[in-house]
């Protein structure tokens, strides 16, 4: 964890991250330390999410629908209500947006916002990588025109 108030890092065990994800801005309770040992803490509040969109593979098994994220920084599956799969099919690579993460729930809830295609296809994997790093997958006509003007 990176902080402005401590010179050294604060160790937060997996059992103490409390729904925080890599890069999130969080409020941390720092446990009283032992002399000579590194500070340890627990996330008590997620102030701001670094990312709410993730690429992954949609899995449908009966009434259970979830996305297995592609990027290792997202270490839990995202539950998708049947009403939010937006015509995606089992096994497709998709982009999901987290819509809520109820207190005490192990997994967040989300909705499919974009269907990339079948895993392993070159264009699908490239778009997945672009999405995971926050790059847009397409440009509006206005953005495209501006981009062309800037490159001339």
Secondary structure, 3 states (H helix, E strand, C coil): CCCCCCCCCCECCHHHCCCCCCCCEEEEEECCCCCCCCCEEEEEEEEECCCCEEEEEEEEECCEEEEEECCCCCCCCEEECHHHCCCCCCCEEEEEEEEECCCCCCCCEEEEEEEEEECCCHHHHHHHHHHHCCCCCCCCHHHHHHHHHHHC
